[in-house]
Amino acid sequence: MSGVPWPVQAGPDAVAEQGRVCALAVRGVRDLQGVTAAHPELFDAAPFDAALLSSVATVVAFIAPWHTAAELRITTRTTLWAFAADWQVDYLAQSADDVRQVVTDCLAVADGATPPPGRHLARLLADLRDELATVPAFARLRPIWRDELARMFAAVSREWDWKNLPTDPTTGRRLPDLDRYLDNADNSACSFVNVTHWIATGDERTLAQLTDLLDAGRGVQRVLRLVNDLATHERDAEWGDLNALLLVDDPARVHARLAELTTRSRGDLAALAERCPRQADYLHRQISFTGGFYQLSDFWGARDE
């Protein structure tokens, strides 16, 4: 027989739960369709296809299935916004000045500004900010949210420099080594999405653990970076993206680092679960879902029609 191993018969309760989670994802897709319709200039590129919207909604539903669709709305929208931010910097920015403009616009929104006309990424971020502002905890936690946004954009800008600036004549290097690359994993926006999710949905017990949750989430973020790179290296090569496999002389080094980081993260999450079990499970699920998803698919659609 071909295919993957599968239980002969799953329990009816398990199948019913899977159906409920899929229904959460369907609700999320329909909401994202409204977002893209309201911001057509931001999502008119071919990679923002229907499958990407479905994938975004599905990953959020499966990593936090205990929430309602309404509770996951900000998380799902923020995840889609992160894809748009990646596209704006990685594929549309033609210069370092273009990158700085994107960063300046979005950080100004985080500080309360209204984006000027034509700043479509900043406009969607302002919508997210205003919706998040309806959550009571946002007023006191806004500086942490803003800091995670700044960290994301610092990492995104750094990667743009690595890909586009000339080789350093002193060191002879332009690309980072694997350690520096992993230290820059905030460019994936996972931590920014996480802090948005926890502020939007977390109770006081969760929010009291926010610093520890972000630390643990940053470890998971490194794992997800390598899982993504191992699965998408052919697409990254075609699109001119940076990938861990470009930075090593032996792919086994990336596989070994992934195994090491996964073991470390699982251990950290086991300790975290003693204080914050649901959010530790949320981070566990990020690792497990991503590992399964990338066995068969990718988030982005085709680059060209």
VMD Tcl script that draws the C-alpha trace (Angstrom):
set ca {
  {0.00 0.00 0.00}
  {1.13 3.53 -0.75}
  {0.54 6.65 1.31}
  {1.06 7.38 4.99}
  {0.16 5.03 7.86}
  {-3.33 5.68 9.13}
  {-5.48 4.10 11.84}
  {-7.94 1.55 10.52}
  {-10.71 3.22 12.47}
  {-10.72 6.51 14.35}
  {-13.05 6.99 17.28}
  {-16.24 8.95 16.52}
  {-15.38 11.55 19.15}
  {-12.00 12.20 17.52}
  {-13.56 12.54 14.07}
  {-16.24 14.88 15.44}
  {-13.55 17.06 17.02}
  {-11.61 17.18 13.76}
  {-14.80 18.24 12.02}
  {-15.36 21.03 14.55}
  {-11.82 22.32 14.08}
  {-12.25 22.25 10.30}
  {-15.44 24.27 10.75}
  {-13.42 26.84 12.73}
  {-11.05 27.02 9.78}
  {-13.95 27.51 7.34}
  {-15.20 30.41 9.45}
  {-11.70 31.83 9.41}
  {-11.43 31.56 5.62}
  {-14.65 33.44 5.13}
  {-13.45 36.20 7.41}
  {-10.13 36.43 5.53}
  {-12.02 36.69 2.26}
  {-13.59 39.83 3.70}
  {-10.17 41.16 4.65}
  {-8.73 40.65 1.18}
  {-11.81 42.20 -0.41}
  {-11.39 45.27 1.80}
  {-7.67 45.55 0.95}
  {-7.45 44.49 -2.70}
  {-4.21 46.35 -3.41}
  {-2.45 44.40 -0.68}
  {-3.49 40.94 -1.86}
  {-3.56 41.21 -5.65}
  {-0.40 39.14 -6.24}
  {-0.78 35.57 -7.47}
  {0.67 33.90 -4.32}
  {-2.28 35.21 -2.29}
  {-4.58 32.55 -3.66}
  {-7.55 30.83 -2.07}
  {-5.34 28.02 -0.78}
  {-3.16 30.48 1.15}
  {-6.22 31.89 2.91}
  {-7.38 28.37 3.70}
  {-3.95 27.38 5.00}
  {-3.72 30.43 7.27}
  {-7.14 29.82 8.77}
  {-6.46 26.11 9.17}
  {-3.17 26.46 11.02}
  {-4.72 28.90 13.50}
  {-7.74 26.67 14.07}
  {-5.61 23.58 14.70}
  {-3.10 25.19 17.06}
  {-5.78 26.83 19.22}
  {-8.90 24.68 18.77}
  {-10.35 25.50 22.19}
  {-11.31 29.00 21.01}
  {-14.34 30.17 19.09}
  {-14.07 31.60 15.59}
  {-14.70 35.07 17.01}
  {-11.87 34.66 19.51}
  {-9.47 33.57 16.76}
  {-10.38 36.41 14.42}
  {-7.51 38.74 15.37}
  {-4.97 35.90 15.38}
  {-6.01 34.75 11.92}
  {-6.03 38.26 10.50}
  {-2.64 39.02 12.01}
  {-1.18 35.87 10.47}
  {-2.43 36.95 7.04}
  {-1.04 40.44 7.65}
  {2.37 38.87 8.35}
  {2.30 37.19 4.94}
  {1.50 40.55 3.36}
  {4.38 42.19 5.24}
  {6.75 39.49 4.04}
  {5.63 40.04 0.45}
  {5.97 43.82 0.69}
  {9.56 43.65 1.90}
  {10.95 40.51 0.28}
  {9.42 40.85 -3.19}
  {8.16 44.39 -3.74}
  {10.82 46.53 -2.03}
  {13.40 47.62 -4.59}
  {15.75 49.43 -2.23}
  {16.70 49.84 1.40}
  {14.70 53.08 1.37}
  {11.60 51.12 0.34}
  {12.12 48.78 3.28}
  {12.61 51.68 5.68}
  {9.38 53.27 4.46}
  {7.40 50.10 5.19}
  {8.96 49.85 8.66}
  {8.44 53.55 9.44}
  {4.79 53.44 8.38}
  {3.98 50.36 10.45}
  {5.81 51.44 13.60}
  {4.02 54.79 13.39}
  {0.73 52.88 13.33}
  {1.85 50.93 16.41}
  {2.41 54.30 18.08}
  {-1.11 55.43 17.23}
  {-0.75 57.18 13.87}
  {-3.27 57.04 11.05}
  {-1.55 55.74 7.92}
  {-1.49 58.04 4.89}
  {-3.36 57.09 1.73}
  {-1.72 54.37 -0.30}
  {0.04 52.69 2.65}
  {-1.97 49.52 2.38}
  {0.06 47.33 4.76}
  {-0.01 50.03 7.44}
  {-3.74 50.51 6.90}
  {-4.46 46.84 7.61}
  {-2.18 46.98 10.66}
  {-4.17 49.98 11.91}
  {-7.35 47.92 11.58}
  {-5.75 45.17 13.67}
  {-4.47 47.66 16.24}
  {-7.91 49.22 16.61}
  {-9.59 45.83 17.01}
  {-6.98 44.74 19.54}
  {-7.54 48.00 21.43}
  {-11.03 46.75 22.35}
  {-9.35 44.11 24.53}
  {-8.88 45.52 28.07}
  {-5.35 44.11 28.47}
  {-4.05 45.89 25.37}
  {-3.70 49.25 27.08}
  {-1.02 48.00 29.47}
  {0.53 45.43 27.14}
  {0.74 47.63 24.07}
  {4.46 48.36 24.60}
  {5.21 44.61 24.45}
  {3.12 44.28 21.28}
  {4.93 47.22 19.75}
  {8.30 45.76 20.74}
  {7.52 42.44 19.05}
  {6.48 44.30 15.90}
  {9.75 46.24 15.96}
  {11.73 43.04 16.47}
  {9.98 41.47 13.51}
  {10.75 44.42 11.24}
  {14.37 44.63 12.43}
  {14.79 40.97 11.48}
  {12.99 41.39 8.15}
  {15.19 44.40 7.30}
  {18.34 42.50 8.28}
  {17.44 39.62 5.99}
  {16.75 42.04 3.13}
  {20.26 43.44 3.64}
  {21.78 39.95 3.65}
  {20.13 39.16 0.35}
  {20.69 42.47 -1.42}
  {23.75 44.33 -0.13}
  {27.24 43.77 -1.56}
  {29.70 41.39 0.07}
  {31.57 42.90 3.04}
  {35.11 43.56 1.75}
  {36.57 43.12 5.25}
  {35.09 39.73 6.08}
  {34.39 38.50 2.57}
  {30.92 37.47 3.76}
  {27.49 38.72 2.88}
  {25.30 35.88 4.07}
  {25.14 34.98 7.77}
  {26.25 31.72 9.29}
  {23.58 29.33 10.57}
  {23.70 30.68 14.13}
  {23.14 34.29 13.05}
  {20.42 33.18 10.69}
  {18.53 31.43 13.49}
  {19.03 34.41 15.79}
  {17.10 36.36 13.15}
  {14.07 34.07 13.20}
  {11.82 36.94 14.34}
  {11.54 37.72 10.62}
  {9.02 34.85 10.39}
  {6.62 36.96 12.53}
  {5.69 33.95 14.67}
  {6.47 35.78 17.88}
  {4.49 38.84 16.78}
  {1.48 36.67 15.95}
  {1.87 34.87 19.29}
  {1.87 38.04 21.37}
  {-1.14 39.31 19.46}
  {-2.95 36.02 20.08}
  {-2.16 35.98 23.80}
  {-3.19 39.60 24.34}
  {-6.41 39.04 22.39}
  {-7.42 35.77 24.04}
  {-5.44 35.32 27.24}
  {-6.84 35.40 30.74}
  {-4.94 37.07 33.57}
  {-3.05 33.88 34.40}
  {-1.82 33.65 30.81}
  {-0.88 37.31 30.63}
  {1.04 37.06 33.90}
  {3.27 34.47 32.15}
  {3.69 36.53 28.97}
  {7.45 37.01 29.26}
  {8.05 33.28 29.75}
  {5.62 32.45 26.96}
  {7.46 34.74 24.55}
  {10.80 33.19 25.52}
  {9.46 29.69 24.89}
  {7.79 30.82 21.70}
  {11.06 32.18 20.37}
  {12.57 28.72 20.75}
  {9.66 27.22 18.83}
  {10.08 29.94 16.21}
  {13.60 28.68 15.46}
  {12.26 25.17 15.03}
  {9.58 26.39 12.61}
  {12.19 28.36 10.66}
  {14.16 25.19 9.93}
  {11.10 23.03 9.25}
  {10.02 25.62 6.70}
  {13.48 25.85 5.11}
  {13.90 22.10 4.71}
  {10.50 21.83 3.05}
  {10.68 24.89 0.78}
  {14.32 25.12 -0.30}
  {13.47 24.56 -3.98}
  {10.88 27.34 -3.94}
  {13.26 29.58 -2.01}
  {15.96 29.01 -4.62}
  {13.53 29.86 -7.40}
  {12.28 33.03 -5.66}
  {15.72 34.14 -4.47}
  {14.90 33.68 -0.79}
  {17.42 32.99 1.94}
  {17.35 29.43 3.27}
  {19.35 27.60 5.93}
  {20.52 25.07 3.36}
  {22.35 27.87 1.51}
  {24.42 28.62 4.59}
  {25.98 25.21 5.28}
  {28.26 22.87 3.39}
  {26.33 19.78 4.50}
  {22.51 19.58 4.77}
  {22.97 17.14 7.66}
  {23.96 20.13 9.80}
  {20.53 21.66 9.34}
  {18.79 18.37 10.13}
  {20.93 17.95 13.24}
  {20.24 21.49 14.41}
  {16.52 20.99 13.87}
  {16.58 17.83 16.00}
  {18.53 19.63 18.72}
  {16.24 22.67 18.76}
  {13.11 20.53 18.73}
  {14.28 18.49 21.70}
  {15.18 21.65 23.59}
  {11.84 23.30 22.83}
  {9.85 20.22 23.83}
  {11.73 20.22 27.14}
  {11.10 23.93 27.71}
  {7.42 23.48 26.93}
  {7.13 20.55 29.32}
  {8.42 22.80 32.10}
  {6.15 25.65 31.00}
  {3.13 23.32 31.04}
  {3.36 23.09 34.82}
  {2.41 26.77 35.04}
  {0.56 27.43 31.79}
  {-0.63 24.13 30.28}
  {-2.94 25.46 27.59}
  {-0.42 27.88 26.12}
  {2.33 25.27 26.29}
  {0.00 23.04 24.27}
  {-0.56 25.91 21.82}
  {3.21 26.07 21.20}
  {3.53 22.27 21.03}
  {0.83 22.30 18.38}
  {2.74 24.83 16.30}
  {5.64 22.39 16.02}
  {3.44 19.37 15.32}
  {1.10 21.03 12.82}
  {3.93 22.67 10.88}
  {5.85 19.41 10.66}
  {2.83 17.62 9.25}
  {1.72 20.44 6.94}
  {5.07 20.84 5.20}
  {5.21 17.14 4.37}
  {2.68 17.80 1.61}
  {2.18 21.50 0.98}
  {3.36 25.11 1.27}
  {1.47 28.23 2.28}
  {2.30 30.40 -0.73}
  {0.62 29.94 -4.08}
  {2.47 30.09 -7.39}
  {4.43 33.28 -7.86}
  {3.09 33.91 -11.37}
  {-0.30 33.29 -12.88}
}
mol new
graphics top color blue
foreach p $ca { graphics top sphere $p radius 0.5 }
foreach p [lrange $ca 0 end-1] q [lrange $ca 1 end] { graphics top cylinder $p $q radius 0.2 }
display resetview
